[in-house]
Amino acid sequence: MTALDAVPAREQPQHHLTLLSDLTPPSLERTWLTAPHPTLPLVATCSSDKTVRVYSLINFRLLSTISGGHKRSVRTCAWKPNIQGESVLATGSFDATVGIWRRWDNYGQFNDSTLNDDNEGRQPRHGSQPGEEKEEQGDDNDNNDDDDEEWRFAVLLDGHDSEVKSVSWSASGLLLATCSRDKSIWIWEDLDDGDNNFETVAVMQEHEGDVKVVCWHPAEECLASASYDDTIRLWREDIDDWGQVACIRGHGGTVWGLDWEAVENIPPPPPPPPPPPLFLFLALPIPLVTTGVPKERPTGSGIPAASAIPSIIRPTGTDEIWEEDTILPRVHELSVYAVAWSKKTGLLASVGADGRIVVYEERFVPLSSGEPQPMETDDALGAAGADSSTSASESTHPPTDWKVIAIMDGAHGIYEINHVAWANRADRGREEGKEEEVLVTTADDGSIKVWTVSQ
């Protein structure tokens, strides 16, 4: 069965996904993730060959290869935001370390040597079976490539006991969150003292399984994490102490990742506004959208108010209730590994073990009688009689529905797609005066493909 068979005839996709280009030369090992640069037309791709490859989105060619800092697969990377004149990249590896790399933003003309493809004609290895836990391959092969002279290996952050699965910078760029197979989340502060010093500010160990991903809120210092224990947890700082403020339960499988909606995409609600929705994708083939609001506890209920002089116990007034907002149309047949929420258009893209790319659009619909059902959270288990005035399902936003607008089967042939990201289009084919976006997908065969979405 194709993905189109799962979509009703009257709702057949009206948009098209078109391959714009491959990023070349590709890695000869599995590639895990591609991170677009926040300001420059560049992307960084993590590979099982222990390197990070930096490609241009202008001509889709390799600019530089970052190597020598990790002893095993580079699983994840993230660009530091809000920095001028220099690019800073954090990398996380299966060797349990996090690397910080720096390079001055003087890319200028491309170096011919970085565009030479010496590996053309070699065959990539076959992909893994759908849904199985992925392990790196090729780590025993020594990487003898010299480090790119312009990339400076600044510091190695050591603390995790097992593979680092995700790294994420806060919106300010001052905090770096990392997570690992060791079930822990670490928050590091960049002291920005000119000596590349980082300070550990928190270690959270509430997850009961492999923590797959961490992701900072686009504007606030609020961290979301997703885990093999089937939960999503939210973390905030309170009086110099980081702690959990929400735990979303009830999922039937591993939560592989998550993404926040951009603040700019949210219609202005009546004050006070709720936080932006958090997009969750599971090991199940059904993406979900959930929303949440802070829960205000009455001071006369026998529970200490958040403003009370604290003990070492975190105030309960900061607990947040998160509810299921919608379930997106079921199109994927296997595990959904990644999703990307466009900050410009609000479109959602998902990829996974079935090799499909699916693009969704949120549309306004007439008000219906159906109400979203609350997801099971730690706080909600005992809040059946709580005041409904704190519910995120109140009509603070016009009712909407999600539609599938584009599908691509076998986007990377027989291989699983591990990651998807939106990036600004920068090639010569873009329309002048128009801000266009492209989708960048990363797959098991080492390939990275750039796609356009059009009607």
C-alpha positions as CSV (number, residue, x, y, z in Angstrom):
1,M,0.0,0.0,0.0
2,T,1.3,3.5,-0.9
3,A,0.9,6.5,1.3
4,L,-1.7,7.9,-1.1
5,D,-4.0,5.0,-0.4
6,A,-4.2,6.0,3.2
7,V,-5.5,9.5,2.3
8,P,-9.2,9.9,1.3
9,A,-9.7,10.8,-2.3
10,R,-11.2,14.2,-1.5
11,E,-8.1,15.0,0.5
12,Q,-5.5,13.9,-2.0
13,P,-2.3,16.0,-1.7
14,Q,-2.4,19.2,-3.8
15,H,1.3,20.0,-3.4
16,H,4.4,18.3,-4.8
17,L,7.8,17.4,-3.4
18,T,10.5,17.8,-6.0
19,L,14.1,16.8,-5.6
20,L,16.2,20.0,-6.0
21,S,19.7,18.4,-5.5
22,D,21.8,15.9,-3.5
23,L,24.5,17.3,-1.3
24,T,27.7,16.0,-2.7
25,P,29.9,14.1,-2.1
26,P,27.9,12.1,0.4
27,S,29.3,10.2,3.4
28,L,30.0,6.5,2.8
29,E,28.5,5.7,6.2
30,R,25.1,6.3,7.8
31,T,24.2,9.9,8.3
32,W,22.1,10.8,11.3
33,L,21.1,14.5,11.2
34,T,21.5,17.7,9.2
35,A,21.5,21.0,11.0
36,P,20.9,24.2,9.0
37,H,23.1,27.2,10.0
38,P,20.9,29.9,11.7
39,T,22.1,32.7,9.4
40,L,24.4,31.4,6.7
41,P,23.5,29.2,3.7
42,L,25.2,26.2,5.2
43,V,24.2,22.8,6.8
44,A,26.2,20.5,9.0
45,T,25.6,16.7,8.7
46,C,26.6,14.1,11.3
47,S,28.0,10.8,10.1
48,S,28.9,7.4,11.4
49,D,32.4,7.9,9.9
50,K,33.2,10.1,13.0
51,T,33.0,13.3,11.0
52,V,30.7,16.3,10.4
53,R,30.4,17.5,6.9
54,V,29.6,21.2,6.1
55,Y,27.8,21.7,2.8
56,S,26.8,24.9,0.9
57,L,23.1,25.4,0.1
58,I,24.2,27.7,-2.8
59,N,25.8,25.0,-4.9
60,F,25.1,21.9,-2.8
61,R,28.8,21.0,-2.5
62,L,31.0,20.0,0.4
63,L,32.8,23.0,2.0
64,S,34.7,21.2,4.8
65,T,34.9,18.1,6.8
66,I,35.3,18.3,10.6
67,S,37.1,15.3,12.0
68,G,39.5,14.2,14.7
69,G,37.5,15.2,17.7
70,H,35.5,12.0,18.3
71,K,36.4,8.3,18.5
72,R,33.0,7.0,17.4
73,S,30.0,8.0,15.4
74,V,28.9,11.7,15.5
75,R,25.2,11.3,16.3
76,T,24.1,14.9,16.6
77,C,25.1,18.5,16.2
78,A,23.7,22.0,16.7
79,W,24.7,25.5,15.7
80,K,25.0,28.2,18.4
81,P,22.5,31.0,17.8
82,N,22.9,34.8,18.3
83,I,26.6,35.0,17.6
84,Q,28.2,37.3,15.0
85,G,31.4,36.9,13.1
86,E,32.0,33.3,14.1
87,S,30.2,29.9,13.7
88,V,30.1,27.7,16.8
89,L,29.0,24.0,16.4
90,A,28.3,21.6,19.2
91,T,28.7,17.8,18.4
92,G,27.6,14.8,20.3
93,S,29.1,11.4,19.8
94,F,28.6,7.7,20.7
95,D,32.0,8.1,22.5
96,A,30.0,9.8,25.3
97,T,31.5,13.2,24.7
98,V,30.4,16.6,23.4
99,G,32.7,18.7,21.2
100,I,32.6,22.4,20.6
101,W,34.0,23.6,17.3
102,R,34.7,27.2,16.1
103,R,35.3,28.9,12.8
104,W,35.4,32.5,11.7
105,D,32.7,33.4,9.2
106,N,35.1,34.1,6.3
107,Y,34.0,31.3,3.9
108,G,34.4,33.5,0.8
109,Q,35.2,31.6,-2.4
110,F,34.9,27.8,-2.3
111,N,38.2,25.8,-2.2
112,D,38.4,23.5,-5.2
113,S,39.9,20.8,-3.0
114,T,36.8,20.6,-0.8
115,L,34.7,20.0,-3.9
116,N,36.7,17.1,-5.2
117,D,34.8,13.8,-4.8
118,D,37.4,11.1,-4.4
119,N,34.9,8.5,-3.3
120,E,32.7,8.4,-6.3
121,G,31.6,5.0,-7.4
122,R,31.8,3.3,-4.0
123,Q,28.7,1.6,-2.8
124,P,27.1,2.5,0.6
125,R,26.2,-0.3,2.9
126,H,22.7,-1.6,3.1
127,G,20.2,0.1,5.6
128,S,19.0,-1.5,8.8
129,Q,15.7,-3.3,9.2
130,P,12.8,-0.9,9.7
131,G,12.2,0.0,13.4
132,E,15.2,-1.7,14.9
133,E,17.5,0.2,17.2
134,K,20.2,1.7,15.1
135,E,23.9,1.2,16.0
136,E,26.8,2.8,14.4
137,Q,29.0,0.9,12.0
138,G,32.6,1.5,10.8
139,D,33.8,2.9,14.1
140,D,36.8,0.5,14.1
141,N,38.1,2.1,10.9
142,D,40.7,4.9,11.6
143,N,39.8,8.2,10.1
144,N,43.1,9.6,8.7
145,D,41.7,12.8,7.2
146,D,43.4,15.9,8.5
147,D,41.2,18.4,10.4
148,D,40.1,21.3,8.4
149,E,42.6,24.0,9.4
150,E,39.9,26.7,9.7
151,W,37.8,24.7,12.2
152,R,39.2,24.9,15.7
153,F,38.4,22.2,18.2
154,A,37.7,24.4,21.2
155,V,36.7,22.1,24.1
156,L,35.5,18.6,24.9
157,L,32.7,18.3,27.4
158,D,32.9,15.1,29.4
159,G,30.2,13.8,31.8
160,H,27.9,11.3,30.1
161,D,28.5,7.6,30.7
162,S,27.1,6.4,27.4
163,E,26.3,7.6,23.8
164,V,25.2,11.2,23.4
165,K,22.0,11.2,21.4
166,S,21.1,14.9,21.1
167,V,22.5,18.4,21.8
168,S,20.5,21.7,21.7
169,W,21.4,25.4,22.3
170,S,19.0,27.7,24.1
171,A,17.6,30.7,22.3
172,S,20.1,33.0,24.0
173,G,23.0,30.7,23.1
174,L,24.2,30.7,26.7
175,L,23.0,27.2,27.6
176,L,23.7,23.9,26.0
177,A,21.6,20.8,26.8
178,T,22.8,17.3,26.1
179,C,21.2,13.9,26.6
180,S,22.4,10.3,26.5
181,R,21.7,6.7,26.5
182,D,22.7,6.8,30.2
183,K,19.2,8.3,30.9
184,S,20.5,11.7,32.0
185,I,20.2,15.3,30.7
186,W,23.0,17.7,31.3
187,I,22.7,21.5,31.0
188,W,26.0,23.4,30.4
189,E,26.6,27.2,30.5
190,D,28.9,28.8,28.1
191,L,30.9,31.2,30.3
192,D,31.9,33.2,27.2
193,D,35.2,34.2,28.9
194,G,37.4,33.8,25.9
195,D,38.9,30.5,27.2
196,N,36.1,28.2,26.0
197,N,35.1,27.3,29.5
198,F,31.7,25.6,30.2
199,E,30.1,25.1,33.6
200,T,27.7,22.3,34.5
201,V,24.6,23.9,35.9
202,A,22.3,20.9,36.1
203,V,22.1,17.1,35.7
204,M,18.5,15.6,35.5
205,Q,18.0,11.9,35.8
206,E,14.2,11.5,36.0
207,H,13.9,9.6,32.7
208,E,13.7,5.8,33.1
209,G,15.2,5.0,29.7
210,D,17.4,6.2,26.9
211,V,16.9,9.9,26.3
212,K,16.5,10.4,22.6
213,V,16.3,14.1,22.1
214,V,16.4,17.5,23.9
215,C,15.0,20.7,22.4
216,W,14.8,24.2,23.8
217,H,11.8,26.5,23.5
218,P,12.3,29.1,20.7
219,A,12.1,32.0,23.1
220,E,12.0,30.9,26.7
221,E,14.5,28.9,28.8
222,C,12.2,25.9,28.8
223,L,13.7,22.5,27.8
224,A,11.7,19.5,26.4
225,S,13.1,16.0,26.4
226,A,11.8,12.7,24.9
227,S,12.8,9.2,25.8
228,Y,12.7,5.5,25.3
229,D,10.5,5.4,28.5
230,D,7.6,6.6,26.3
231,T,7.5,10.0,28.1
232,I,8.0,13.7,27.3
233,R,9.3,15.9,30.1
234,L,9.5,19.6,30.4
235,W,12.2,21.4,32.5
236,R,12.5,24.9,33.9
237,E,14.8,26.7,36.2
238,D,13.4,27.9,39.6
239,I,15.7,29.7,42.1
240,D,18.9,28.5,40.5
241,D,17.6,24.9,40.5
242,W,16.5,23.1,37.3
243,G,13.6,20.6,37.7
244,Q,10.8,18.9,35.9
245,V,7.5,20.9,35.6
246,A,5.6,18.4,33.4
247,C,5.7,14.7,32.4
248,I,3.5,13.7,29.5
249,R,2.6,10.0,29.6
250,G,0.4,7.6,27.8
251,H,2.3,7.0,24.6
252,G,2.5,3.5,23.4
253,G,6.1,3.6,22.3
254,T,9.4,5.4,22.2
255,V,9.2,9.1,21.6
256,W,12.0,9.6,19.1
257,G,12.0,13.4,19.0
258,L,10.1,16.7,19.3
259,D,10.0,20.2,17.9
260,W,8.4,23.5,19.1
261,E,6.2,25.7,17.0
262,A,7.7,29.1,16.2
263,V,6.4,31.9,18.4
264,E,5.7,33.9,15.2
265,N,3.3,31.3,13.8
266,I,0.9,31.4,16.8
267,P,-2.2,33.7,16.4
268,P,-2.2,36.3,19.2
269,P,-4.6,34.9,21.9
270,P,-6.2,36.9,24.7
271,P,-3.8,37.5,27.6
272,P,-2.3,35.6,29.2
273,P,-1.0,33.6,26.2
274,P,-0.3,29.9,26.5
275,P,3.2,28.5,25.5
276,P,3.6,27.5,21.9
277,P,2.5,23.9,21.2
278,L,5.1,21.1,21.4
279,F,5.2,18.7,18.5
280,L,5.8,15.1,19.4
281,F,6.6,12.2,17.2
282,L,6.6,8.6,18.4
283,A,7.7,5.1,17.6
284,L,4.1,4.7,16.5
285,P,3.3,5.8,12.9
286,I,1.1,8.7,14.2
287,P,2.5,12.1,14.9
288,L,0.8,14.1,17.6
289,V,0.5,17.8,18.6
290,T,0.1,18.7,22.2
291,T,-0.4,22.1,24.0
292,G,0.2,23.1,27.5
293,V,-0.3,25.9,30.0
294,P,1.2,26.5,33.4
295,K,-1.2,25.5,36.1
296,E,-1.9,28.0,38.9
297,R,-2.7,26.3,42.2
298,P,-4.9,28.1,44.7
299,T,-3.0,29.2,47.8
300,G,-5.9,28.2,50.1
301,S,-6.0,24.5,49.0
302,G,-3.4,23.3,51.5
303,I,-0.7,23.3,48.8
304,P,2.1,25.9,49.3
305,A,2.0,28.7,46.9
306,A,4.9,29.1,44.5
307,S,5.7,32.5,46.1
308,A,6.1,31.0,49.6
309,I,9.6,31.0,51.1
310,P,11.1,27.8,49.7
311,S,12.6,24.7,51.3
312,I,14.8,22.5,49.2
313,I,11.6,21.0,47.6
314,R,10.6,22.6,44.4
315,P,7.3,24.7,44.5
316,T,4.4,22.8,43.1
317,G,2.8,25.9,41.7
318,T,5.0,25.7,38.6
319,D,3.5,22.4,37.5
320,E,2.1,22.5,34.0
321,I,-0.8,20.5,32.4
322,W,-0.3,19.4,28.8
323,E,-3.2,18.1,26.7
324,E,-3.4,16.4,23.4
325,D,-4.4,19.0,20.8
326,T,-4.7,16.9,17.7
327,I,-3.6,13.6,16.0
328,L,-2.3,14.2,12.5
329,P,-3.5,12.0,9.6
330,R,-2.1,8.5,9.8
331,V,0.2,8.2,6.7
332,H,3.4,6.6,8.0
333,E,3.4,2.8,8.2
334,L,6.5,2.5,10.5
335,S,8.2,4.5,13.2
336,V,8.3,8.2,12.8
337,Y,11.9,9.3,13.5
338,A,11.8,13.1,13.0
339,V,9.7,16.1,12.3
340,A,10.4,19.7,11.4
341,W,8.0,22.6,12.0
342,S,8.6,25.5,9.6
343,K,9.2,28.8,11.4
344,K,8.0,30.7,8.3
345,T,5.0,28.8,6.9
346,G,3.9,26.7,9.8
347,L,4.1,23.5,7.6
348,L,5.1,20.3,9.3
349,A,7.3,17.6,7.7
350,S,7.8,14.1,9.1
351,V,10.1,11.2,8.1
352,G,10.8,7.7,9.4
353,A,11.6,4.1,8.9
354,D,9.2,3.7,5.9
355,G,11.3,6.1,3.8
356,R,8.4,8.5,3.3
357,I,8.4,12.3,3.5
358,V,5.0,13.7,4.6
359,V,4.1,17.4,4.7
360,Y,1.1,18.7,6.7
361,E,-0.7,22.0,6.7
362,E,-2.8,23.5,9.5
363,R,-6.1,24.9,8.2
364,F,-8.9,26.8,9.9
365,V,-12.2,24.9,10.2
366,P,-15.7,25.7,11.5
367,L,-16.2,25.3,15.2
368,S,-17.2,21.8,16.1
369,S,-18.5,20.2,19.2
370,G,-15.6,17.9,19.6
371,E,-13.2,18.7,22.5
372,P,-9.5,17.5,22.6
373,Q,-9.0,14.8,25.2
374,P,-6.3,15.5,27.9
375,M,-3.2,13.4,27.6
376,E,-2.3,11.5,30.8
377,T,0.3,13.5,32.8
378,D,1.7,13.0,36.2
379,D,-0.2,16.1,37.5
380,A,-3.4,15.3,35.7
381,L,-3.8,11.9,37.3
382,G,-5.0,13.5,40.5
383,A,-6.7,16.5,39.0
384,A,-10.0,15.1,37.8
385,G,-11.8,17.7,39.9
386,A,-9.6,20.6,39.1
387,D,-11.0,23.9,37.8
388,S,-11.4,23.6,34.1
389,S,-10.3,27.2,33.7
390,T,-6.7,26.0,33.4
391,S,-7.5,23.8,30.5
392,A,-5.5,24.3,27.3
393,S,-8.5,23.2,25.3
394,E,-10.3,26.5,26.0
395,S,-11.0,28.5,22.9
396,T,-8.0,30.7,23.0
397,H,-7.3,30.0,19.3
398,P,-9.6,29.5,16.3
399,P,-10.3,25.7,15.6
400,T,-8.0,24.2,13.1
401,D,-7.4,20.9,11.4
402,W,-4.3,19.3,9.8
403,K,-4.2,18.1,6.2
404,V,-1.7,16.1,4.2
405,I,-0.5,18.4,1.4
406,A,2.5,16.4,0.0
407,I,3.9,12.8,0.1
408,M,7.0,11.3,-1.3
409,D,7.4,7.5,-1.1
410,G,10.9,6.0,-1.2
411,A,12.6,9.4,-1.0
412,H,16.0,7.7,-0.4
413,G,15.3,4.5,-2.2
414,I,15.1,1.5,0.2
415,Y,16.7,3.4,3.1
416,E,15.3,4.7,6.3
417,I,15.2,8.5,6.7
418,N,16.7,9.6,10.0
419,H,16.1,13.3,10.0
420,V,14.3,16.2,8.3
421,A,14.9,20.0,8.6
422,W,13.6,23.2,7.0
423,A,16.2,25.6,5.6
424,N,16.2,28.9,3.7
425,R,16.7,28.4,0.0
426,A,19.9,29.9,-1.3
427,D,20.6,28.5,-4.8
428,R,20.3,30.4,-8.0
429,G,16.9,28.8,-8.8
430,R,15.1,30.7,-6.1
431,E,12.6,33.4,-6.9
432,E,14.1,36.9,-6.5
433,G,12.6,38.9,-3.6
434,K,10.8,35.9,-2.2
435,E,11.9,34.0,0.9
436,E,11.6,30.3,0.0
437,E,12.3,27.2,2.1
438,V,13.6,23.8,1.2
439,L,13.4,20.5,3.1
440,V,16.7,18.7,3.9
441,T,16.5,14.9,4.5
442,T,19.2,12.7,5.9
443,A,19.3,8.9,5.4
444,D,20.9,5.6,6.3
445,D,22.8,5.3,3.0
446,G,24.8,8.5,3.7
447,S,22.8,10.7,1.3
448,I,21.4,14.1,2.0
449,K,18.7,15.4,-0.3
450,V,17.3,18.9,-0.7
451,W,13.6,19.2,-1.7
452,T,11.2,21.9,-2.7
453,V,7.5,22.0,-1.9
454,S,5.2,23.5,-4.6
455,Q,1.6,23.4,-5.8
